């Protein structure tokens, strides 16, 4: 069995006969780098399992992570949603934009949109494409080609 004792700085496990030497190293506070990785892994777990972000606020989730490491604290749903998710999306977007800017001409699909419900005529489709091109241009992204399937818009014209 394990017993916990609290101090003002942190909780720790008191070793008993059922624990081995490695158990002395399991409970540790995370560094800033480790905390960032932990938050990234939580986000990946949440997305890959299709869970709503509020799972981190469930007492059962907190108990599991407390069992794994008394010093491991789950972020609140708001923090997971606002700060951690926004940070991850921002880093992902930055990496994608850098890849596109430094590209040597390899084809990439950066954005695929279904605009069939938004636009009825070929003129509306052209306007939408021009807006997209202007946005990409303002980000210094070179567009080599655009593939469209706007048969409905052209038929209606």
C-alpha positions in Angstrom: 0.0 0.0 0.0 1.0 3.6 -0.3 0.5 6.4 2.1 0.6 10.1 1.1 1.8 12.9 3.2 1.4 16.5 2.4 3.8 19.3 2.8 3.3 22.9 1.8 5.4 22.5 -1.3 4.3 19.1 -2.7 2.8 15.7 -2.0 5.1 12.6 -1.8 4.7 8.9 -1.5 6.0 7.2 1.6 7.7 4.0 0.4 6.5 0.7 1.9 7.5 -2.8 1.3 5.3 -3.1 -1.9 7.3 -0.5 -3.7 10.7 -1.0 -5.5 13.5 1.4 -6.0 12.1 2.7 -9.3 9.0 3.9 -7.5 11.1 6.6 -5.8 11.4 8.3 -9.2 7.8 8.0 -10.5 6.4 11.0 -8.6 8.1 14.2 -9.8 7.1 17.7 -10.7 7.2 18.3 -14.5 9.6 20.8 -16.0 8.2 23.5 -18.3 9.2 21.4 -21.3 7.7 18.3 -19.9 4.5 20.2 -19.0 4.2 21.4 -22.6 4.7 17.8 -23.8 2.1 16.5 -21.3 -0.4 19.1 -22.5 0.3 18.2 -26.1 -0.2 14.5 -25.4 -3.5 15.3 -23.5 -4.7 17.2 -26.6 -3.7 14.3 -28.9 -5.4 11.8 -26.6 -8.6 13.9 -26.5 -8.8 14.3 -30.2 -7.8 10.7 -31.1 -10.4 9.3 -28.7 -13.1 11.8 -29.9 -13.7 13.0 -26.4 -15.3 16.4 -25.5 -12.7 18.7 -23.9 -14.6 18.7 -20.6 -13.3 15.1 -19.7 -10.4 16.7 -17.9 -12.8 18.3 -15.3 -14.3 14.9 -14.4 -13.3 13.7 -10.9 -12.5 10.2 -12.3 -9.9 11.7 -14.7 -8.3 13.6 -11.9 -8.1 10.5 -9.7 -6.4 8.5 -12.5 -3.8 11.1 -13.1 -3.3 11.6 -9.3 -2.8 7.8 -9.1 -0.2 7.9 -11.9 1.7 10.9 -10.3 0.6 12.9 -7.4 2.2 16.0 -8.9 0.6 15.6 -12.3 -2.3 18.1 -12.5 -4.8 18.0 -15.4 -5.4 21.4 -16.9 -8.9 22.8 -16.6 -11.1 22.4 -19.8 -10.9 26.2 -20.4 -7.1 26.0 -20.3 -7.0 22.9 -22.5 -9.5 24.5 -25.0 -8.2 28.1 -25.1 -4.5 28.2 -24.3 -3.2 24.7 -25.2 -5.4 24.1 -28.3 -4.8 27.6 -29.6 -1.0 27.1 -29.0 -1.0 23.8 -30.8 -3.0 25.2 -33.8 -0.8 28.2 -34.0 2.4 26.1 -34.0 0.9 23.8 -36.6 -0.1 26.7 -38.8 3.3 28.3 -38.5 5.1 25.0 -39.4 2.7 24.6 -42.4 3.3 28.1 -43.6 7.1 27.7 -43.3 6.9 24.5 -45.2 4.9 26.1 -48.0 7.2 29.1 -48.2 10.4 27.0 -48.4 8.9 24.5 -50.8 10.8 23.6 -53.9 7.8 23.0 -56.1 6.4 19.8 -54.6 2.6 19.7 -54.7 0.8 20.2 -51.4 -2.9 20.4 -50.6 -3.0 23.2 -48.2 -6.7 23.8 -48.1 -9.6 21.9 -49.5 -13.0 23.6 -49.3 -16.5 22.6 -50.4 -18.1 25.9 -51.3 -21.0 24.4 -53.3 -23.6 25.5 -50.8 -22.2 29.0 -50.5 -22.0 29.9 -54.2 -24.5 29.4 -57.0 -22.9 31.1 -60.0 -19.5 30.9 -61.7 -19.0 34.6 -60.8 -19.4 33.9 -57.1 -16.9 31.0 -57.4 -14.4 33.3 -59.1 -14.8 35.9 -56.4 -14.3 33.3 -53.7 -11.1 32.0 -55.4 -9.8 35.5 -55.8 -10.3 36.2 -52.0 -8.4 32.9 -51.2 -5.6 33.8 -53.6 -5.3 37.3 -52.1 -5.0 35.9 -48.6 -2.4 33.4 -49.7 -0.5 36.1 -51.5 -0.5 38.3 -48.4 1.2 35.4 -46.5 3.9 35.1 -49.3 2.6 31.7 -50.3 3.1 30.9 -54.0 0.1 29.2 -55.6 1.0 27.2 -58.7 -2.5 25.8 -59.5 -6.0 25.6 -58.3 -8.3 22.6 -59.0 -12.0 23.2 -59.0 -15.1 21.2 -59.6 -17.6 23.9 -60.1 -19.8 22.1 -62.7 -23.0 23.2 -60.9 -22.0 26.9 -60.9 -21.1 26.7 -64.6 -24.3 24.9 -65.5 -26.4 27.4 -63.7 -24.8 30.3 -65.6 
